[in-house]
Amino acid sequence: MTFQLNFKQDGEVLYGSNLMENLAFVANIGMNFALDGVTVTNQDNLKLDFFTSDTATVLSFMEYDSGSDYYNCLDTSVTPYVYYVDIIATSLTEGDFAINNCQILQLQSDRWRVWCDTGTDAVKRAQVIKTLYYGTNGTDSTVLNSIVGLTALETSDASDIGLYFEYTKWIATVSSGTSSTATQTGAFTNTSTNTLVCHWGAATVSDADNNDNDYSRWEILSGSARVTATGNSAVTALGTDTETSEQSNPASCQLEVHNQVNTNGGTYTVAVLMGMMAGTVNWTEVLGTNWSTSSMTTETYSGVPVLSASTMGTDDLTCYFVTNSTTITTNETVAIVKSLNSITPGNTLTTAVSFNGGSNYTTVTEKELATIANTGTSFLIKFTIVRALNTDTDYVTSYAAYYG
């Protein structure tokens, strides 16, 4: 609709629609003036933002481009959503997640998605879990070191819903001596509802004798070796496909080290990252001749929530952001909004206004004066782009709005 001033002669009737058109015309002149680049204004009741900084309060499949000063839809075609975990949190250090062939993308103000782009589906799952709970060396897990205000971890795999994790590492040393073995035997405390136990073991032998009969190994069930290092070597299953050896309600597992004949002594390490549905593991140590334990540690990730069902999915064709809040009074009942944007033909931009801090929104037509029923003291604007392709990076560069 094109507005122009509607003047009436004496004796002619001035309808409410005429008045609204006149007000909209005047408001559009003011907004055009503001959007032409005036960064400082003393106009009353004008909400104006050129996005010279990241001021949005909510983002969904959109990001702030600090180089171009606009909000654009994310190109999500590069994210192969085979397996992912969404992190719901206040903030995090994105660079910490760029390990183990993983990537991270912020989808909303409080939501980040972690996925892996290399390997089979099972490997991608293993790499994501490794990044979250193990990191690069077992001491730099991202769930414990890189996230602030963690409230949920949402998985795309229904089978993983309910999983929580423990990481156990045992370092044992042996002095010179004859053939002997040492073990840490784990007893699962729940053998009825612990219906999924996934595991990734690692083993190391550091032995100057380099005897292939010396070994460190991880077993589940006890006696069933899953990872074994022999001689003077290191072997790991972390970040690999171990799905065929996942267990349901296992009774036991074991960390085992063995020295055949050792004249120089050695250090043996066995570690395992396990995901469980119920219960925990109690460990019992048995040391053979000349063995001693340097350390036995178990990380239970206290305070980290269990994996839950994804509440967002991969519907990335609807993108939106919400502006920062402008304080108003409950006397304000109308608003008019205009944005500068670039929208791909066929895609749509919808603008909605809230006067009550986002509890309710009224969809408005840009450049037309609209009555806002949800009165309050916090003025927000929500811009929503619906796109045909997830490669469309449509954007909004600025907006102006009058309210009264």
Secondary structure as UniProt FT lines:
FT   TURN            10..11
FT   HELIX           16..35
FT   TURN            36..37
FT   TURN            44..45
FT   STRAND          46..49
FT   STRAND          58..60
FT   STRAND          62..65
FT   TURN            66..69
FT   STRAND          70..73
FT   HELIX           76..78
FT   TURN            81..82
FT   STRAND          84..88
FT   STRAND          91..92
FT   HELIX           94..97
FT   TURN            100..101
FT   STRAND          102..108
FT   TURN            109..110
FT   STRAND          111..116
FT   HELIX           121..133
FT   TURN            134..137
FT   HELIX           142..145
FT   STRAND          147..148
FT   STRAND          152..155
FT   HELIX           158..160
FT   TURN            161..162
FT   STRAND          164..174
FT   STRAND          180..188
FT   STRAND          197..207
FT   TURN            208..209
FT   TURN            212..213
FT   STRAND          215..220
FT   TURN            222..223
FT   STRAND          225..230
FT   STRAND          234..236
FT   TURN            238..239
FT   HELIX           243..245
FT   STRAND          252..259
FT   STRAND          266..276
FT   STRAND          281..286
FT   TURN            289..290
FT   STRAND          291..299
FT   TURN            302..303
FT   STRAND          307..309
FT   TURN            313..314
FT   STRAND          318..322
FT   STRAND          326..327
FT   TURN            330..331
FT   STRAND          334..342
FT   TURN            345..346
FT   STRAND          348..354
FT   TURN            357..358
FT   STRAND          362..364
FT   TURN            366..367
FT   STRAND          370..371
FT   STRAND          378..386
FT   TURN            390..391
FT   STRAND          395..403
//
